[in-house]
Amino acid sequence: MADKNDYIKEPRWYVAHTYSGYEKKVLSSIEKAVQNSDDLKESILQILVPTEEVIEVKNGKQKKAQKKLFPGYVLLYMIMNERSWFVVRNIRGVTGFVGPESKPVPLTPEEMAPFGIREDGTVLKKEEMPKFAIDVEEGERVRIIDGDWKGKGEGTVKKLDDETGTALVGIEIIEGRETVVEVDYLDIQKM
């Protein structure tokens, strides 16, 4: 059990560890507990199971799917007190909080920023987050592996657009002359 001196009066982000595959059940159970208790509504403010949209290729076909960023973990924006700690800790599927000796340690703003979560607990709306990401930077060489420009070889990335998931790539179509073409992120590969 957490020591009363460890409690922080303002809400912070904490991480609860769950059995693998129980993340959504835990989220749902905590939401139900909060709905049924007025005091929990004031201390457990937000519950997240961070996911990212990925493109899976199965049987040669691309399919969008949701992948858990942290299997076995649930993020909670909460005021840590004896009641909120007890309720979360005793939800079926929760094995404890992340921290030394299972004492809850709040996440820092720097740890939350990559997920679009601000220090005040607000989460960036989907349209505010970049829609696409790629492990290629402007100026790097890429190989075109699919799409309209497949087979045109290699090129240099001139510009990346995470909103549309496209890159402007300079390729040599006519010998000695670079032509800039728009290519989908899925159609290029870092060299």
N, CA, C and O of each residue as an XYZ file, in Angstrom:
764
protein
N       0.843     -1.190      0.000
C       0.000      0.000      0.000
C       0.886      1.251      0.000
O       1.957      1.268      0.606
N       0.427      2.272     -0.677
C       1.186      3.522     -0.740
C       1.148      4.222      0.611
O       0.149      4.144      1.327
N       2.218      4.896      0.957
C       2.315      5.658      2.183
C       1.540      6.965      2.002
O       1.618      7.594      0.947
N       0.788      7.374      3.039
C      -0.009      8.602      2.941
C       0.844      9.819      2.609
O       0.362     10.762      1.981
N       2.104      9.804      3.026
C       2.995     10.926      2.734
C       3.370     10.994      1.258
O       3.837     12.028      0.781
N       3.165      9.883      0.526
C       3.497      9.840     -0.900
C       2.415     10.468     -1.772
O       2.647     10.723     -2.954
N       1.227     10.723     -1.201
C       0.121     11.228     -2.010
C       0.359     12.664     -2.447
O       0.872     13.486     -1.688
N      -0.023     12.945     -3.682
C       0.115     14.280     -4.259
C      -1.294     14.807     -4.476
O      -2.152     14.086     -4.985
N      -1.541     16.040     -4.101
C      -2.903     16.592     -4.121
C      -3.422     16.941     -5.511
O      -4.634     16.963     -5.729
N      -2.523     17.215     -6.453
C      -2.982     17.546     -7.803
C      -2.898     16.294     -8.681
O      -2.114     15.386     -8.403
N      -3.713     16.253     -9.744
C      -3.691     15.060    -10.607
C      -2.378     14.934    -11.369
O      -1.782     15.927    -11.785
N      -1.951     13.713    -11.537
C      -0.751     13.380    -12.291
C      -1.031     12.115    -13.083
O      -2.022     11.427    -12.837
N      -0.159     11.810    -14.032
C      -0.271     10.582    -14.816
C       0.484      9.468    -14.113
O       1.652      9.619    -13.754
N      -0.204      8.340    -13.920
C       0.388      7.153    -13.319
C       0.195      5.976    -14.274
O      -0.632      6.022    -15.184
N       0.974      4.925    -14.046
C       0.882      3.741    -14.881
C       0.530      2.547    -13.999
O       1.222      2.245    -13.027
N      -0.573      1.871    -14.363
C      -0.954      0.635    -13.679
C      -0.531     -0.539    -14.553
O      -0.757     -0.533    -15.763
N       0.070     -1.527    -13.947
C       0.485     -2.740    -14.657
C      -0.679     -3.725    -14.643
O      -1.326     -3.912    -13.613
N      -0.944     -4.353    -15.785
C      -2.043     -5.315    -15.888
C      -1.523     -6.627    -16.465
O      -0.418     -6.706    -17.001
N      -2.353     -7.640    -16.335
C      -2.055     -8.877    -17.056
C      -2.148     -8.565    -18.541
O      -2.992     -7.772    -18.960
N      -1.291     -9.179    -19.331
C      -1.314     -8.954    -20.778
C      -2.670     -9.361    -21.347
O      -3.190    -10.435    -21.046
N      -3.225     -8.488    -22.169
C      -4.521     -8.742    -22.771
C      -5.695     -8.239    -21.940
O      -6.837     -8.300    -22.396
N      -5.442     -7.745    -20.736
C      -6.503     -7.258    -19.850
C      -6.658     -5.739    -19.888
O      -7.495     -5.189    -19.172
N      -5.864     -5.054    -20.710
C      -5.835     -3.593    -20.684
C      -7.226     -2.973    -20.867
O      -7.622     -2.103    -20.091
N      -7.959     -3.414    -21.879
C      -9.287     -2.822    -22.153
C     -10.289     -3.204    -21.071
O     -11.153     -2.398    -20.728
N     -10.193     -4.419    -20.526
C     -11.081     -4.840    -19.436
C     -10.818     -4.002    -18.196
O     -11.755     -3.579    -17.518
N      -9.537     -3.760    -17.897
C      -9.178     -2.931    -16.752
C      -9.709     -1.514    -16.952
O     -10.302     -0.939    -16.039
N      -9.499     -0.946    -18.144
C      -9.999      0.397    -18.450
C     -11.501      0.462    -18.222
O     -11.992      1.392    -17.580
N     -12.231     -0.510    -18.739
C     -13.686     -0.553    -18.599
C     -14.104     -0.689    -17.127
O     -15.046     -0.032    -16.684
N     -13.408     -1.533    -16.382
C     -13.747     -1.735    -14.964
C     -13.497     -0.475    -14.144
O     -14.291     -0.137    -13.266
N     -12.394      0.222    -14.428
C     -12.116      1.467    -13.700
C     -13.164      2.520    -14.058
O     -13.646      3.237    -13.181
N     -13.522      2.617    -15.351
C     -14.556      3.574    -15.760
C     -15.869      3.309    -15.028
O     -16.531      4.251    -14.592
N     -16.256      2.035    -14.887
C     -17.497      1.677    -14.168
C     -17.401      2.060    -12.699
O     -18.360      2.582    -12.130
N     -16.259      1.808    -12.082
C     -16.065      2.165    -10.675
C     -16.191      3.676    -10.483
O     -16.790      4.140     -9.513
N     -15.616      4.440    -11.424
C     -15.682      5.905    -11.349
C     -17.129      6.383    -11.522
O     -17.574      7.277    -10.802
N     -17.853      5.801    -12.457
C     -19.253      6.191    -12.694
C     -20.121      5.946    -11.467
O     -21.078      6.681    -11.225
N     -19.790      4.917    -10.695
C     -20.610      4.542     -9.542
C     -20.187      5.208     -8.235
O     -20.752      4.901     -7.185
N     -19.213      6.107     -8.275
C     -18.730      6.727     -7.049
C     -18.380      8.194     -7.286
O     -17.496      8.511     -8.081
N     -19.082      9.081     -6.589
C     -18.843     10.514     -6.752
C     -17.430     10.928     -6.347
O     -16.831     11.784     -6.997
N     -16.883     10.325     -5.273
C     -15.544     10.725     -4.843
C     -14.478     10.288     -5.849
O     -13.450     10.953     -5.979
N     -14.704      9.187     -6.559
C     -13.746      8.759     -7.580
C     -13.800      9.655     -8.813
O     -12.797      9.817     -9.508
N     -14.979     10.244     -9.091
C     -15.098     11.147    -10.235
C     -14.179     12.352    -10.073
O     -13.742     12.947    -11.059
N     -13.892     12.705     -8.834
C     -13.027     13.849     -8.556
C     -11.546     13.480     -8.486
O     -10.681     14.355     -8.539
N     -11.253     12.169     -8.366
C      -9.845     11.792     -8.242
C      -9.311     10.981     -9.430
O      -8.116     11.056     -9.714
N     -10.139     10.219    -10.124
C      -9.697      9.500    -11.318
C     -10.324     10.206    -12.509
O     -11.510     10.035    -12.792
N      -9.519     11.001    -13.204
C     -10.047     11.918    -14.208
C      -9.980     11.381    -15.636
O     -10.800     11.746    -16.478
N      -9.004     10.514    -15.908
C      -8.850     10.014    -17.269
C      -8.127      8.677    -17.244
O      -7.230      8.454    -16.430
N      -8.536      7.780    -18.160
C      -7.929      6.457    -18.265
C      -7.624      6.206    -19.733
O      -8.490      6.392    -20.588
N      -6.396      5.785    -20.032
C      -6.001      5.556    -21.426
C      -5.269      4.224    -21.595
O      -4.496      3.798    -20.737
N      -5.542      3.589    -22.725
C      -4.724      2.485    -23.201
C      -4.172      2.983    -24.535
O      -4.842      2.862    -25.561
N      -2.948      3.546    -24.535
C      -2.402      4.137    -25.759
C      -2.255      3.115    -26.884
O      -1.701      2.031    -26.701
N      -2.764      3.494    -28.043
C      -2.646      2.647    -29.226
C      -2.135      3.497    -30.382
O      -2.173      4.726    -30.335
N      -1.663      2.826    -31.406
C      -1.277      3.514    -32.623
C      -1.853      2.747    -33.790
O      -2.003      1.527    -33.738
N      -2.172      3.473    -34.839
C      -2.670      2.832    -36.044
C      -1.480      2.356    -36.855
O      -0.577      3.129    -37.177
N      -1.493      1.080    -37.178
C      -0.418      0.512    -37.976
C      -1.018     -0.122    -39.224
O      -2.211     -0.417    -39.285
N      -0.178     -0.318    -40.193
C      -0.612     -0.977    -41.417
C       0.037     -2.350    -41.428
O       1.261     -2.476    -41.455
N      -0.803     -3.373    -41.406
C      -0.318     -4.744    -41.451
C      -0.498     -5.275    -42.858
O      -1.452     -4.924    -43.552
N       0.419     -6.118    -43.268
C       0.312     -6.749    -44.572
C       0.063     -8.233    -44.326
O       0.906     -8.933    -43.766
N      -1.116     -8.703    -44.757
C      -1.475    -10.110    -44.628
C      -1.949    -10.596    -45.976
O      -2.798     -9.977    -46.618
N      -1.390    -11.710    -46.395
C      -1.750    -12.292    -47.694
C      -1.611    -11.271    -48.827
O      -2.410    -11.263    -49.764
N      -0.598    -10.417    -48.733
C      -0.330     -9.439    -49.779
C      -1.261     -8.238    -49.761
O      -1.191     -7.408    -50.669
N      -2.135     -8.110    -48.760
C      -3.066     -6.982    -48.680
C      -2.756     -6.146    -47.444
O      -2.453     -6.673    -46.373
N      -2.839     -4.829    -47.622
C      -2.601     -3.913    -46.511
C      -3.900     -3.717    -45.737
O      -4.978     -3.585    -46.317
N      -3.770     -3.702    -44.413
C      -4.940     -3.537    -43.554
C      -4.559     -2.653    -42.370
O      -3.503     -2.848    -41.770
N      -5.408     -1.684    -42.029
C      -5.160     -0.835    -40.865
C      -5.575     -1.605    -39.614
O      -6.595     -2.293    -39.601
N      -4.764     -1.475    -38.563
C      -5.057     -2.136    -37.299
C      -4.583     -1.252    -36.150
O      -3.699     -0.413    -36.325
N      -5.175     -1.445    -34.980
C      -4.762     -0.731    -33.776
C      -3.806     -1.625    -32.991
O      -4.118     -2.784    -32.715
N      -2.653     -1.091    -32.635
C      -1.654     -1.833    -31.881
C      -1.428     -1.110    -30.562
O      -1.249      0.107    -30.546
N      -1.435     -1.848    -29.457
C      -1.170     -1.252    -28.147
C       0.288     -0.835    -28.083
O       1.185     -1.616    -28.398
N       0.515      0.409    -27.669
C       1.892      0.893    -27.536
C       2.598      0.227    -26.361
O       3.796     -0.049    -26.427
N       1.852     -0.032    -25.283
C       2.435     -0.621    -24.082
C       1.572     -1.774    -23.601
O       0.777     -1.605    -22.677
N       1.713     -2.937    -24.209
C       0.914     -4.076    -23.736
C       1.175     -4.323    -22.250
O       2.320     -4.348    -21.800
N       0.099     -4.503    -21.510
C       0.227     -4.763    -20.080
C       0.210     -3.524    -19.204
O       0.481     -3.606    -18.006
N      -0.113     -2.350    -19.802
C      -0.124     -1.116    -19.015
C      -1.342     -0.261    -19.345
O      -1.820     -0.246    -20.479
N      -1.837      0.455    -18.323
C      -2.933      1.408    -18.473
C      -2.472      2.717    -17.844
O      -1.921      2.718    -16.743
N      -2.696      3.834    -18.539
C      -2.319      5.157    -18.020
C      -3.520      5.781    -17.328
O      -4.639      5.730    -17.839
N      -3.281      6.368    -16.167
C      -4.350      7.002    -15.402
C      -3.951      8.417    -15.014
O      -2.876      8.638    -14.456
N      -4.829      9.380    -15.313
C      -4.633     10.756    -14.867
C      -5.493     10.880    -13.624
O      -6.721     10.926    -13.708
N      -4.838     10.934    -12.464
C      -5.589     10.848    -11.221
C      -4.901     11.574    -10.080
O      -3.700     11.844    -10.115
N      -5.700     11.882     -9.067
C      -5.161     12.368     -7.801
C      -4.952     11.118     -6.965
O      -5.902     10.396     -6.664
N      -3.724     10.871     -6.597
C      -3.407      9.665     -5.848
C      -3.760      9.886     -4.384
O      -3.153     10.712     -3.702
N      -4.740      9.141     -3.916
C      -5.093      9.141     -2.505
C      -5.410      7.702     -2.104
O      -5.400      6.803     -2.945
N      -5.687      7.489     -0.843
C      -5.888      6.122     -0.357
C      -7.025      5.420     -1.093
O      -6.900      4.251     -1.458
N      -8.124      6.121     -1.310
C      -9.292      5.508     -1.972
C      -8.998      5.205     -3.442
O      -9.255      4.091     -3.899
N      -8.461      6.177     -4.191
C      -8.199      5.937     -5.612
C      -7.149      4.841     -5.793
O      -7.274      4.004     -6.687
N      -6.110      4.843     -4.945
C      -5.094      3.795     -5.002
C      -5.728      2.434     -4.767
O      -5.463      1.487     -5.508
N      -6.566      2.331     -3.738
C      -7.196      1.059     -3.375
C      -8.099      0.544     -4.490
O      -8.048     -0.637     -4.835
N      -8.921      1.420     -5.052
C      -9.852      0.997     -6.101
C      -9.092      0.479     -7.321
O      -9.382     -0.613     -7.810
N      -8.124      1.251     -7.816
C      -7.374      0.822     -9.007
C      -6.603     -0.455     -8.710
O      -6.627     -1.392     -9.508
N      -5.926     -0.503     -7.587
C      -5.090     -1.652     -7.236
C      -5.906     -2.941     -7.133
O      -5.378     -4.026     -7.374
N      -7.188     -2.832     -6.778
C      -8.019     -4.012     -6.583
C      -8.950     -4.325     -7.751
O      -9.844     -5.162     -7.627
N      -8.744     -3.662     -8.869
C      -9.486     -4.006    -10.092
C      -8.927     -5.327    -10.611
O      -7.713     -5.527    -10.640
N      -9.809     -6.214    -11.014
C      -9.367     -7.510    -11.543
C      -8.487     -7.289    -12.781
O      -8.876     -6.592    -13.718
N      -7.315     -7.888    -12.764
C      -6.379     -7.761    -13.877
C      -5.239     -6.797    -13.598
O      -4.233     -6.816    -14.307
N      -5.376     -5.943    -12.566
C      -4.310     -5.004    -12.201
C      -3.354     -5.711    -11.247
O      -3.781     -6.306    -10.258
N      -2.063     -5.643    -11.548
C      -1.070     -6.270    -10.672
C      -0.349     -5.252     -9.800
O       0.378     -5.636     -8.884
N      -0.532     -3.977    -10.061
C       0.089     -2.936     -9.246
C       0.382     -1.699    -10.061
O       0.099     -1.639    -11.258
N       0.950     -0.718     -9.399
C       1.379      0.501    -10.066
C       2.855      0.398    -10.395
O       3.600     -0.331     -9.739
N       3.271      1.129    -11.412
C       4.684      1.167    -11.772
C       5.388      2.121    -10.823
O       4.984      3.271    -10.651
N       6.442      1.619    -10.217
C       7.234      2.387     -9.273
C       7.983      1.436     -8.372
O       7.707      0.237     -8.371
N       8.930      1.952     -7.599
C       9.694      1.077     -6.709
C       8.777      0.458     -5.657
O       7.985      1.151     -5.018
N       8.898     -0.852     -5.490
C       8.077     -1.603     -4.532
C       6.584     -1.348     -4.768
O       5.796     -1.324     -3.823
N       6.209     -1.162     -6.021
C       4.826     -0.904     -6.441
C       4.242      0.388     -5.872
O       3.025      0.575     -5.886
N       5.104      1.289     -5.366
C       4.624      2.603     -4.930
C       4.454      3.451     -6.183
O       5.399      3.589     -6.959
N       3.280      4.019     -6.398
C       3.038      4.782     -7.631
C       3.965      5.980     -7.769
O       4.108      6.784     -6.849
N       4.593      6.083     -8.937
C       5.456      7.220     -9.249
C       4.845      7.915    -10.466
O       4.658      7.280    -11.504
N       4.530      9.214    -10.355
C       3.932      9.899    -11.505
C       4.926     10.050    -12.654
O       6.132     10.180    -12.449
N       4.383     10.029    -13.863
C       5.198     10.246    -15.049
C       5.524     11.727    -15.187
O       4.762     12.587    -14.745
N       6.650     12.010    -15.798
C       7.047     13.399    -16.022
C       6.384     13.906    -17.309
O       5.979     13.103    -18.150
N       6.269     15.222    -17.470
C       5.727     15.769    -18.724
C       6.526     15.309    -19.943
O       5.955     15.093    -21.012
N       7.832     15.158    -19.790
C       8.675     14.705    -20.901
C       8.322     13.281    -21.318
O       8.390     12.942    -22.500
N       7.943     12.445    -20.346
C       7.561     11.070    -20.654
C       6.203     10.997    -21.342
O       5.940     10.055    -22.089
N       5.340     11.976    -21.102
C       3.992     11.961    -21.663
C       3.905     12.655    -23.028
O       3.016     12.343    -23.821
N       4.808     13.581    -23.304
C       4.750     14.380    -24.532
C       4.685     13.556    -25.821
O       3.921     13.919    -26.715
N       5.447     12.467    -25.964
C       5.378     11.723    -27.228
C       3.994     11.143    -27.547
O       3.712     10.792    -28.692
N       3.139     11.047    -26.527
C       1.789     10.512    -26.742
C       0.769     11.606    -26.969
O      -0.427     11.332    -27.072
N       1.235     12.856    -27.048
C       0.314     13.962    -27.244
C      -0.443     14.307    -25.981
O      -1.537     14.868    -26.047
N       0.128     13.978    -24.820
C      -0.528     14.251    -23.549
C       0.207     15.388    -22.867
O       1.422     15.342    -22.671
N      -0.552     16.402    -22.514
C       0.035     17.579    -21.865
C       0.068     17.395    -20.351
O      -0.590     16.509    -19.806
N       0.841     18.241    -19.683
C       0.998     18.156    -18.230
C      -0.335     18.334    -17.502
O      -0.539     17.748    -16.439
N      -1.245     19.137    -18.063
C      -2.532     19.369    -17.411
C      -3.532     18.234    -17.653
O      -4.691     18.328    -17.248
N      -3.084     17.167    -18.312
C      -3.943     16.014    -18.529
C      -4.678     16.018    -19.841
O      -5.264     15.002    -20.217
N      -4.668     17.133    -20.557
C      -5.367     17.166    -21.834
C      -4.599     16.363    -22.872
O      -3.368     16.341    -22.891
N      -5.353     15.716    -23.723
C      -4.774     14.891    -24.775
C      -5.056     15.590    -26.098
O      -6.180     16.020    -26.356
N      -4.026     15.699    -26.932
C      -4.221     16.320    -28.238
C      -5.274     15.549    -29.014
O      -5.323     14.320    -28.969
N      -6.110     16.283    -29.720
C      -7.107     15.634    -30.560
C      -6.407     14.939    -31.709
O      -5.300     15.310    -32.099
N      -7.065     13.928    -32.244
C      -6.467     13.136    -33.312
C      -6.014     14.031    -34.467
O      -4.955     13.805    -35.053
N      -6.817     15.044    -34.790
C      -6.448     15.912    -35.909
C      -5.262     16.813    -35.582
O      -4.649     17.372    -36.493
N      -4.924     16.968    -34.297
C      -3.766     17.762    -33.897
C      -2.470     16.944    -33.926
O      -1.376     17.509    -33.950
N      -2.596     15.623    -33.923
C      -1.430     14.742    -33.927
C      -1.017     14.451    -35.359
O      -1.862     14.405    -36.253
N       0.280     14.254    -35.584
C       0.685     13.832    -36.924
C       0.006     12.516    -37.267
O      -0.095     11.622    -36.427
N      -0.455     12.403    -38.500
C      -1.190     11.205    -38.895
C      -0.265     10.071    -39.293
O      -0.606      8.901    -39.121
N       0.892     10.403    -39.820
C       1.818      9.389    -40.299
C       3.201      9.670    -39.734
O       3.533     10.807    -39.400
N       3.983      8.638    -39.636
C       5.371      8.805    -39.203
C       6.235      7.822    -39.986
O       5.775      6.754    -40.390
N       7.474      8.194    -40.187
C       8.388      7.348    -40.948
C       9.784      7.545    -40.378
O      10.100      8.617    -39.863
N      10.614      6.523    -40.468
C      11.958      6.609    -39.901
C      12.972      7.146    -40.913
O      14.133      6.734    -40.927
N      12.521      8.055    -41.744
C      13.360      8.680    -42.766
C      13.338     10.185    -42.515
O      12.312     10.735    -42.115
N      14.459     10.845    -42.747
C      14.532     12.291    -42.582
C      14.834     12.951    -43.916
O      15.349     12.319    -44.839
N      14.503     14.234    -44.002
C      14.819     14.997    -45.212
C      16.325     14.948    -45.458
O      17.124     15.068    -44.529
N      16.701     14.768    -46.730
C      18.105     14.695    -47.109
C      18.645     13.270    -47.185
O      19.739     13.052    -47.705
N      17.896     12.309    -46.677
C      18.358     10.924    -46.705
C      17.994     10.254    -48.026
O      17.058     10.660    -48.716
N      18.757      9.221    -48.355
C      18.518      8.443    -49.576
C      17.489      7.362    -49.292
O      17.512      6.720    -48.242
N      16.578      7.171    -50.256
C      15.551      6.142    -50.146
C      15.465      5.365    -51.455
O      15.886      5.839    -52.510
N      14.917      4.179    -51.360
C      14.643      3.337    -52.520
C      13.125      3.309    -52.691
O      12.393      3.140    -51.716
N      12.656      3.474    -53.914
C      11.214      3.421    -54.185
C      10.871      1.960    -54.440
O      11.341      1.358    -55.405
N      10.036      1.393    -53.552
C       9.761     -0.048    -53.602
C       8.365     -0.390    -54.109
O       8.063     -1.559    -54.351
N       7.498      0.637    -54.276
C       6.137      0.357    -54.733
C       5.515      1.635    -55.297
O       6.109      2.711    -55.224
N       4.331      1.505    -55.851
C       3.605      2.654    -56.356
C       3.965      3.027    -57.782
O       4.629      2.266    -58.485
N       3.517      4.220    -58.208
C       3.717      4.690    -59.575
C       5.179      4.797    -59.981
O       5.505      4.633    -61.157
N       6.065      5.070    -59.028
C       7.474      5.290    -59.348
C       8.341      4.072    -59.039
O       9.568      4.173    -59.032
N       7.714      2.923    -58.782
C       8.458      1.687    -58.520
C       9.352      1.384    -59.727
O       8.945      1.529    -60.879
N      10.553      0.969    -59.431
C      11.477      0.632    -60.503
C      12.279      1.820    -60.996
O      13.144      1.661    -61.858
N      12.014      3.001    -60.473
C      12.763      4.194    -60.889
C      14.011      4.383    -60.034
O      14.727      5.375    -60.172
N      14.265      3.416    -59.147
C      15.521      3.430    -58.408
C      15.475      4.148    -57.085
O      14.573      3.954    -56.270
N      16.478      4.984    -56.896
C      16.704      5.644    -55.621
C      16.571      7.145    -55.773
O      16.593      7.687    -56.878
N      16.430      7.803    -54.625
C      16.344      9.251    -54.648
C      16.639      9.834    -53.279
O      16.878      9.116    -52.308
N      16.616     11.155    -53.233
C      16.864     11.873    -51.993
C      15.576     12.534    -51.537
O      14.891     13.185    -52.326
N      15.242     12.365    -50.252
C      14.024     12.959    -49.695
C      14.215     14.469    -49.604
O      15.147     14.955    -48.963
N      13.314     15.202    -50.258
C      13.351     16.666    -50.233
C      12.450     17.237    -49.147
O      12.785     18.228    -48.499
N      11.278     16.583    -48.957
C      10.321     17.085    -47.982
C       9.427     15.936    -47.530
O       9.055     15.073    -48.325
N       9.082     15.937    -46.216
C       8.166     14.946    -45.646
C       6.901     15.643    -45.192
O       6.961     16.744    -44.645
N       5.754     15.014    -45.414
C       4.473     15.569    -44.975
C       3.747     14.511    -44.146
O       3.099     13.615    -44.686
N       3.871     14.634    -42.801
C       3.247     13.659    -41.908
C       1.726     13.729    -41.919
O       1.061     12.773    -41.519
N       1.176     14.832    -42.366
C      -0.290     14.951    -42.441
C      -0.869     14.092    -43.562
O      -1.924     13.479    -43.395
N      -0.184     14.047    -44.700
C      -0.696     13.283    -45.843
C       0.004     11.938    -46.006
O      -0.467     11.084    -46.758
N       1.122     11.739    -45.312
C       1.870     10.496    -45.436
C       2.601     10.385    -46.762
O       2.775      9.294    -47.305
N       3.028     11.543    -47.279
C       3.751     11.538    -48.553
C       5.099     12.244    -48.409
O       5.310     13.069    -47.521
N       5.996     11.882    -49.320
C       7.321     12.488    -49.345
C       7.596     13.002    -50.747
O       7.174     12.394    -51.731
N       8.305     14.126    -50.840
C       8.805     14.600    -52.122
C      10.217     14.050    -52.248
O      11.076     14.319    -51.408
N      10.450     13.275    -53.307
C      11.725     12.594    -53.501
C      12.301     13.002    -54.855
O      11.618     12.960    -55.878
N      13.551     13.390    -54.836
C      14.248     13.732    -56.072
C      14.850     12.482    -56.688
O      15.732     11.854    -56.102
N      14.368     12.121    -57.877
C      14.893     10.938    -58.566
C      15.378     11.344    -59.957
O      14.995     12.391    -60.478
N      16.209     10.516    -60.539
C      16.743     10.794    -61.862
C      15.950      9.970    -62.881
O      16.168      8.768    -63.032
N      15.018     10.648    -63.582
C      14.229      9.971    -64.613
C      14.966     10.079    -65.947
O      15.106      9.097    -66.675
N      15.427     11.277    -66.249
C      16.241     11.522    -67.437
C      17.666     11.693    -66.939
O      17.914     12.440    -65.992
N      18.597     11.005    -67.574
C      19.981     10.996    -67.111
C      20.519     12.411    -66.905
O      20.459     13.264    -67.792
N      21.049     12.624    -65.695
C      21.658     13.904    -65.374
C      20.675     14.970    -64.908
O      21.091     16.078    -64.569
N      19.359     14.656    -64.884
C      18.361     15.644    -64.444
C      17.520     15.056    -63.320
O      16.930     13.984    -63.456
N      17.480     15.775    -62.215
C      16.679     15.329    -61.078
C      15.250     15.835    -61.237
O      15.021     16.997    -61.571
N      14.307     14.954    -60.994
C      12.883     15.296    -61.012
C      12.321     14.982    -59.636
O      12.565     13.904    -59.094
N      11.569     15.920    -59.067
C      10.977     15.710    -57.748
C       9.570     15.129    -57.949
O       8.735     15.696    -58.653
N       9.341     13.971    -57.299
C       8.048     13.294    -57.403
C       7.466     13.095    -56.008
O       8.197     13.031    -55.020
N       6.139     12.999    -55.943
C       5.467     12.737    -54.673
C       5.268     11.234    -54.531
O       4.742     10.578    -55.431
N       5.692     10.697    -53.395
C       5.646      9.265    -53.156
C       5.026      9.011    -51.784
O       5.315      9.723    -50.822
N       4.181      8.002    -51.702
C       3.561      7.616    -50.437
C       4.617      7.038    -49.498
O       5.545      6.369    -49.952
N       4.485      7.289    -48.186
C       5.424      6.746    -47.206
C       5.568      5.229    -47.353
O       6.661      4.687    -47.189
N       4.469      4.555    -47.662
C       4.504      3.088    -47.788
C       5.321      2.629    -48.978
O       5.708      1.462    -49.053
N       5.593      3.540    -49.921
C       6.272      3.172    -51.155
C       7.775      3.404    -51.112
O       8.464      3.147    -52.099
N       8.302      3.890    -49.978
C       9.744      4.141    -49.910
C      10.363      3.376    -48.748
O       9.706      3.029    -47.767
N      11.654      3.132    -48.908
C      12.412      2.412    -47.901
C      13.752      3.096    -47.704
O      14.443      3.423    -48.668
N      14.107      3.305    -46.461
C      15.387      3.938    -46.134
C      16.531      3.036    -46.583
O      16.467      1.814    -46.444
N      17.583      3.658    -47.127
C      18.736      2.872    -47.588
C      19.785      2.795    -46.503
O      20.831      2.176    -46.699
